[in-house]
Amino acid sequence: MGAPYRLYLLENGSWKEIETGFTFTSIGWQIPPGGNWTQTVPLVIRVPDGAFGKLKPLPPCRYKIEKTVLIDRDKCESRSNEITLSAEFEIVR
């Protein structure tokens, strides 16, 4: 499903989505069975500042990143499943 991802901040016991300020391209990478793929995600958000904005580091806190992917189950019948993968992490300073 390309490069898009979503970031969440743990606030008062529940996850709140963070507006990253980034735009994403939609690229369809095909990964063969047993293969892998890596995406590097900057731990910053873009905030308004002039024509292009500026990057601001995420403050120390607990976060979650989510990415939705499409799994092609059978190319002949066009069956596929969309799943959301997520991982929690903490930024400390």
N, C-alpha and C positions, 0 to 999 in steps of 0.2 A: 504494500500500500504506500510505498514511498517513504519520504523522510519525516512526515508529521509525527509529533509526539505531544503528550500533555503532561504538565507538571502540576502537582498538588502540594499544598502546605498543610501540615497538621496543626489545626487551630481549635483549641477548646475541645479536644477529643474527636473532631471530625475533619475530613479532608475538604479543603477549599481549593478550587482550581485557580492557578496563577496565570494571568495574562502575560505571555512571554514577550509579546511585541514582535515576534518573528512571523514571516510568511514561509510557507513550505511548498516545494514542488512535489508533485505526485508521480513517483517513479515506480514501475513494477519490476522489482528484482525477482528473478527466478532462482531459487536455491534448490539444488537437487537433494534427494533423500540422503541423509547423513552429512550434508554440507552445512556450512554456517555462514553467517553474515554479521558484521559489526557496524554499529553506528556510534560515532562520538557525539556527545551532547554537551554543549557549553553550559556551565553552571552559572549563567548570567541571564538577565532580562534586558530588553531594550526599552529605555525610557525616553520620552520626548525631550529633545534638546537640539534646536536648530533643524536643518533640513533632514538629517538622517537619524537623529537621536544618539544616545550614547549607551554603552553597555554598563550595567550595574551588577556587581556580584550578588548572588543570593546570600541573604544573611544567615547566620547560624540558626538552625532549626531542623525539624524532621520533615522529610519530603517523600513524595512518591512520584515515580515516572510511569506513564502508561503509553503503550504503543499497540495499535490495532493492526493485525496481519490477516492475510487471506491464505487459507490452506486449500490447495486444489486437490480434492479427493479422487477425482476421476475425470481426466481430460475429455474422454469420449462422451460423457453425459453432462459435462459442464457442472458437475456438483462441486461445491466448495463450501467451506465454513469460515466465517470471520471470527477471530478470537482476539481478546485483549490480554496482552502480557503486561505485567507490572512488577516493579521492584521498589522497595523502600530504602531510603538512605538518610544519613544525618550529616549535616555540615557543622563542624565545630571549629572554633578559632581560639 
